Amino acid sequence: MASNVSPPASPHPYPPSLYLAREVMAYPPAYFLRLSSWDERLHGMVSRQIFALGTTPAQYIVSIGEQGFYIAEELIERIEAEVKDAEKLLEELLYPFVSPLIRRHLERFRGRGHQGSTPVTAAQEEAIQRELHDFDRRRLHYLMYGAIDQSRLYQLPAKVARRVVGMSRDQREQYIVEQERASLAEDEIRNYLFAVFHLSRFFEQSYARQAPQMLESDEVDSFFIQELCALADNTSFWQGMVRDANLPEYLQRYLCLWVDYDYGGNPLLAEHIRRFMNDHRTFSFPETAQKISSEEYQEIFGTSLKELKEMSNRQLTRLYRLQAMRLHPDTGGDHEIFVRLTEAYKILLAGKKHR
């Protein structure tokens, strides 16, 4: 959503950068044109709003049949006072709101003459080290690798990290929000938040970096709120962004996502189970729910199948975590029963989703 800028070597300021922003806690969202510019006093980029597009930015796009479009003159004139090449920048930023028929016609012409990615310069490497907060790194790392375990955080490719260099805090947050919307499936949102807020460091269990759904949920919730508030109070992180005393809307969004979504499938846990299966060839997962009897549910969970079905998702997940901590091989549990527990939990949870 941001115009591409190649950051100059420090200490020279960055040129102004026009970007499209949208409210993240409103529906339908309102859109704005904002400008990141260098502030000599702060020695960093600050953001300010220069035009409110409303909830329908398409009102500033004028179609030429089904062949093309141009930006309304009133908007160009307003933006020209702030940045160079306003018309070209606006065409790029508002392109997602162009009629699908026109975009279909223009797609074959877009990208012609593109030269590909340029090498990362020494100045950009320095800027990455200077400007990126670890919270930014963790988010970019997960969005690229999908890894809850971020022990290789500082191996994030510089070509990925430089995309957010030279941005104000608000512009960077807008960029990352769009990447999250494009990349994250609903069943990995909780894993993502667990990883980017680095919650694994509060737990000694060996599986904390791989299977956070096995941790005590109340403890995880408490640490999440603690880290969310700590980030909200970090004035250097929010430098250059206008905000009031309330929780920033970007953190409000994370809080809502944490409440609304539970853990989805865990690829590392699945890999652990797969390796176990390969080492024990006589074992196989049940093909259908009928392969697990009522008696086995009672034995695995310590409660009847009827009671399990009547539980809420949260109650069932809490019971699963308690049993998983008891049965996990790393805590002295039985491999086979642990695997059966996980499969039974998935079957029960899937049944609840389809009621």
C-alpha positions in Angstrom: 0.0 0.0 0.0 3.0 2.3 0.3 5.0 3.8 -2.5 8.4 2.3 -2.8 11.3 4.3 -1.4 14.9 3.4 -1.4 16.2 4.6 1.9 19.3 6.8 1.8 22.3 6.3 4.0 22.0 7.7 7.5 21.9 10.5 8.6 20.2 12.0 5.6 16.4 12.2 5.9 14.0 10.1 3.8 11.9 11.7 1.1 8.1 12.1 1.9 6.1 8.9 1.3 2.4 9.0 0.4 0.4 5.9 1.5 -3.1 4.7 1.7 -4.4 4.0 5.2 -7.7 2.6 6.4 -9.4 2.3 9.8 -8.7 -1.1 11.3 -11.4 -1.1 13.9 -14.4 0.1 11.9 -16.8 -1.4 9.4 -17.2 -0.3 6.8 -13.7 1.2 7.1 -12.9 4.8 6.2 -9.8 5.4 4.0 -7.3 8.2 4.2 -4.3 9.5 2.3 -1.4 10.0 4.8 2.1 11.2 4.4 5.2 10.0 6.1 7.9 12.7 6.3 11.2 13.3 8.0 11.1 15.2 11.3 14.5 16.7 12.1 13.7 17.2 15.8 12.7 13.5 16.3 15.3 12.4 13.7 12.8 10.0 12.4 9.7 9.7 10.2 6.3 11.1 11.4 2.9 10.6 9.9 0.1 13.1 9.2 -3.2 12.8 7.5 -3.7 15.0 4.4 -7.0 13.8 2.9 -10.0 11.8 4.0 -11.3 9.5 1.2 -14.3 8.3 3.1 -15.7 4.8 2.9 -15.7 4.8 -0.9 -12.4 5.9 -2.5 -13.8 4.8 -5.9 -15.7 8.2 -5.9 -12.3 9.8 -6.9 -11.8 7.4 -9.8 -13.2 8.4 -13.2 -13.7 5.5 -15.6 -13.1 5.7 -19.4 -15.5 3.1 -20.6 -14.0 -0.3 -19.9 -10.5 0.6 -21.1 -9.0 2.9 -18.5 -9.5 5.4 -15.8 -8.0 8.6 -14.3 -8.0 10.3 -10.9 -10.4 13.2 -10.2 -8.6 16.5 -10.7 -9.7 17.8 -7.3 -7.8 15.1 -5.5 -4.7 15.5 -7.7 -4.6 19.2 -7.0 -4.9 18.6 -3.2 -2.1 16.0 -3.2 0.3 17.9 -5.6 0.9 20.4 -2.8 2.4 17.7 -0.7 4.3 15.3 -3.0 5.8 15.1 -6.5 4.2 12.9 -9.2 0.9 13.0 -7.3 -1.1 11.6 -10.2 1.1 8.6 -10.7 1.2 7.8 -7.0 -2.6 8.1 -6.7 -3.2 5.9 -9.7 -1.1 3.2 -7.9 -2.6 3.6 -4.5 -6.2 3.7 -5.6 -5.9 0.9 -8.2 -7.6 -1.7 -6.0 -10.7 0.4 -6.1 -10.8 0.6 -9.9 -13.6 -1.4 -11.6 -12.8 -5.1 -12.0 -13.5 -4.8 -15.8 -11.0 -2.1 -16.2 -8.4 -3.9 -14.1 -8.8 -7.0 -16.2 -8.1 -5.0 -19.3 -5.1 -3.2 -17.7 -3.5 -6.2 -16.0 -1.6 -7.2 -19.2 0.1 -3.9 -19.3 1.0 -3.6 -15.6 4.5 -4.6 -14.6 6.1 -4.2 -18.1 9.6 -3.0 -17.8 9.9 -4.3 -14.3 13.6 -4.9 -13.6 13.2 -7.2 -10.6 14.6 -6.9 -7.1 17.7 -4.9 -6.6 20.5 -5.9 -4.2 20.3 -4.7 -0.6 22.8 -1.9 -0.1 25.1 -1.3 2.9 23.0 1.8 3.7 19.8 -0.3 3.7 21.4 -2.9 6.0 22.3 -0.2 8.4 18.8 1.2 8.3 17.3 -2.2 9.0 19.4 -2.6 12.1 18.6 0.9 13.2 14.9 1.1 12.5 13.3 -2.3 13.0 11.9 -3.1 16.4 12.0 -6.8 17.4 8.2 -6.8 17.2 8.4 -5.8 13.6 10.9 -8.5 12.9 8.8 -11.2 14.6 5.8 -10.2 12.5 7.7 -10.2 9.2 9.4 -13.4 10.2 6.1 -15.3 10.9 4.4 -13.9 7.8 7.3 -15.2 5.7 7.9 -18.6 7.4 4.8 -19.3 9.4 7.1 -20.3 12.3 5.9 -20.1 15.9 9.5 -20.8 17.0 11.4 -17.7 16.1 14.8 -18.7 17.3 16.1 -17.8 13.8 14.6 -14.3 13.9 17.7 -12.5 12.9 18.1 -14.6 9.8 15.1 -12.7 8.2 16.2 -11.8 4.7 17.2 -8.2 4.3 15.1 -7.9 1.1 12.0 -8.6 3.2 13.0 -6.3 6.1 13.9 -3.4 3.9 10.3 -3.1 2.7 9.3 -1.4 6.0 12.5 0.8 6.2 12.0 4.5 5.8 8.3 4.4 7.0 6.6 6.2 9.8 5.2 3.9 12.5 1.7 4.4 11.2 2.7 3.6 7.7 4.6 0.5 8.9 1.6 -0.7 10.9 -0.7 -0.2 7.8 1.7 -2.2 5.7 1.9 -5.1 8.2 -1.9 -5.2 8.7 -2.4 -5.6 5.0 0.2 -8.4 4.9 -1.6 -10.1 7.8 -4.9 -9.9 6.1 -3.4 -11.4 2.9 -1.3 -14.1 4.5 -2.9 -15.4 7.7 -5.6 -18.1 7.7 -8.1 -17.9 10.6 -6.8 -21.1 12.2 -3.3 -19.6 12.6 -4.1 -16.2 14.0 -3.7 -17.3 17.6 -0.4 -19.0 16.8 0.7 -15.8 15.1 0.0 -13.6 18.1 1.6 -16.1 20.5 4.8 -15.9 18.3 5.0 -12.2 17.6 4.4 -11.2 21.3 7.2 -13.7 22.1 5.1 -15.4 24.8 7.1 -18.7 24.7 9.8 -17.0 26.8 7.5 -17.1 29.8 7.2 -20.9 29.8 9.8 -23.6 30.6 7.9 -26.5 28.9 9.8 -27.9 26.0 6.7 -27.8 23.8 6.0 -24.0 24.4 7.6 -23.0 21.1 5.9 -25.7 19.1 2.5 -26.4 20.6 1.2 -23.3 22.6 -2.3 -24.8 22.6 -1.0 -27.3 25.3 -0.2 -24.5 27.7 -2.5 -23.3 30.5 -4.8 -20.8 28.7 -5.3 -18.5 31.6 -1.5 -18.1 32.0 -1.1 -17.4 28.3 -3.9 -14.9 28.4 -2.3 -13.1 31.3 1.1 -12.8 29.6 -0.5 -11.7 26.4 -2.3 -8.8 28.1 1.0 -7.9 29.9 2.9 -7.7 26.7 0.2 -5.9 24.9 0.1 -3.2 27.6 3.9 -3.0 27.7 4.0 -2.3 23.9 1.2 0.3 24.3 3.4 2.1 26.8 6.5 1.9 24.7 6.7 5.6 23.6 9.8 5.0 21.4 7.9 2.3 19.4 5.1 4.7 18.6 7.3 7.7 17.9 6.0 9.9 15.1 2.5 8.7 15.4 -0.4 10.8 16.7 -2.3 8.9 19.4 -4.4 9.6 22.4 -4.3 8.0 25.8 -6.3 4.9 24.7 -4.9 1.7 23.4 -3.7 2.3 19.8 -6.2 0.9 17.3 -3.5 -1.5 16.0 -3.3 -3.1 19.4 -7.1 -3.0 19.8 -7.2 -5.1 16.7 -4.7 -7.7 18.1 -6.7 -7.8 21.4 -9.9 -8.6 19.4 -8.2 -11.2 17.3 -6.9 -12.9 20.5 -10.3 -13.1 21.9 -12.1 -14.1 18.7 -9.8 -16.9 17.6 -8.5 -20.0 19.2 -5.5 -22.1 18.2 -5.8 -23.9 14.9 -3.8 -26.9 13.6 -0.1 -26.9 14.7 2.2 -28.1 11.9 5.0 -28.9 14.4 2.7 -31.0 16.5 1.5 -32.7 13.4 5.1 -33.5 12.5 5.7 -34.9 15.9 2.8 -37.2 15.5 3.8 -38.2 12.0 7.3 -39.1 13.2 5.8 -41.2 15.9 3.6 -43.0 13.4 6.6 -43.7 11.2 8.4 -45.2 14.2 5.4 -47.4 15.1 4.2 -48.8 11.9 1.4 -50.8 13.5 -0.3 -47.6 14.6 -2.8 -45.7 12.4 -5.2 -42.9 13.0 -8.9 -43.6 12.9 -10.4 -42.9 9.5 -13.7 -41.7 11.0 -15.1 -40.6 14.3 -16.7 -44.1 14.7 -13.2 -45.6 15.2 -13.0 -44.0 18.6 -15.5 -45.7 20.9 -17.5 -44.0 23.7 -15.5 -46.0 26.2 -12.2 -44.7 24.7 -13.4 -41.1 25.0 -14.2 -41.8 28.6 -10.8 -43.3 29.2 -8.8 -40.6 27.4 -10.6 -37.5 28.7 -11.9 -38.9 32.0 -15.5 -37.9 31.2 -18.3 -39.3 29.1 -18.8 -38.7 25.4 -22.2 -37.1 26.2 -20.6 -34.6 28.5 -17.8 -33.9 26.0 -20.3 -33.1 23.3 -22.2 -30.7 25.6 -19.0 -28.7 26.5 -18.3 -25.4 24.8 -15.3 -25.1 22.5 -13.4 -23.3 25.3 -14.3 -25.9 27.9 -13.3 -28.8 25.6 -10.0 -27.1 24.7 -9.2 -26.4 28.4 -9.8 -30.1 29.2 -7.6 -31.2 26.2 -4.8 -29.0 27.4 -4.9 -30.4 30.9 -4.9 -34.0 29.5 -2.2 -33.2 26.9 0.2 -31.8 29.6 -0.3 -35.0 31.6 0.0 -37.4 28.6 2.7 -35.6 26.5 5.8 -37.8 26.1 8.1 -34.9 27.3 6.3 -35.0 30.6 6.5 -38.7 31.0 3.2 -39.6 29.3 2.4 -42.3 26.9 3.1 -41.7 23.2 0.1 -43.7 21.8 -2.5 -42.3 24.2 -1.2 -38.8 23.6 -1.7 -39.2 19.8 -5.2 -40.7 20.4 -6.1 -37.8 22.7 -5.1 -35.3 20.0 -7.1 -37.1 17.3 -10.2 -37.5 19.5 -10.0 -33.7 20.4 -9.9 -32.8 16.6 -12.9 -35.1 15.9 -14.9 -33.5 18.8 -14.0 -30.0 17.8 -14.9 -30.6 14.1 -18.3 -31.9 15.2 -19.0 -28.8 17.2 -18.0 -26.5 14.2 -20.6 -28.4 12.0 -23.5 -28.3 14.4 
